[in-house]
Amino acid sequence: MNQLNYISDSKIIDDLVNKYTNILIIQADNPDADSLASSLALEEIFTKLNKSVYQYCAVVMPEYLHYIDGWDRVSTDFPSNFELVIFVDVSTYTLLEKMISYQYIQRVKVKPTIVLDHHKEVKNKIDFAKVIINQDQLSSTGELIYRIAADLNWPINIQSGTAIMASILGDTQGLSNQLTKPETYRLIADLIDLGVDRLQLDEKRKQYSLMPIEIFRYKSELINRTEFFYDNSIALICLNQNDISKYSSKYNQGPLIQSDILQVKNVKVSIIIKAYKDRHLTASIRCNYNYAIAANLAVEFGGGGHAYASGINLKNINVNEFKKNIIEKAYQLLNKL
Ligand SMILES: [Mn+2]
């Protein structure tokens, strides 16, 4: 792997972690396996370094993440005492709207802050941090933490190693997507050598992602509602407030349907729009191999992410207009490939 440019930053991180005892770790408003497990890996590492760690996320950890031990130590209450802040798996204000609306961001801004992330295309960057590491060549923030820990001789044990593996398996969908590099496999092998049990982790994850029958039936409804455009190259589902209220907390529609959509002949891009009743909307974009337009498409609408997986979060938007625009833009980007 190329010499990574975070090496110089890790010295600053070392100094900050040595200097302060009370560390606050923050995840974005859309926690996933990588953000949660990154937070927990740092908690374990720092606890062994005699630090006191507080983990915050503005939203409650969704149930499908409960297979990761320690999820219940992440709080939705913002702490009053902290000296150093670390953001994991996020480097944009766009995904921190809740804590911004609660004014907590003002209390973070006056503290030394570190950003650890791996998202390539980012708008609205968190700009006040002392250190911002955004390494898009790494599979996950968990992998970034492992590499920094190796640089700084932070202790990695089975607990933090398991969390790091959960991060990597989460973002690479079990080492199957394009974020997986040769170094990722080597790191997984190192973690297995350390004693981390991959099979057990996978089994636990499967148990927690079992779907109720109601969701299984709902999946067929979503299949029927999927629209196809431009010779079926672009597939789209638009979810309304009723879908969101009734089902989103029980099972996230993206993982429920998006990989199936990408299995349809000729589909290159799949888009799932969630349109809330207050004109707020989010869109999740996934692409098939060789059609890596996800990051560029998201950036067109103020979002960000990876080449094959990205997201958009917009306020005050007419969903029909947005739908038309994103289909057109996706078509243009596909034509440019
Ligand atoms: Mn990630």
Residues whose N, C-alpha, C, O or C-beta is under 5 A from the ligand:
A	BS01	MN	D34 D89 S140 T141 D171
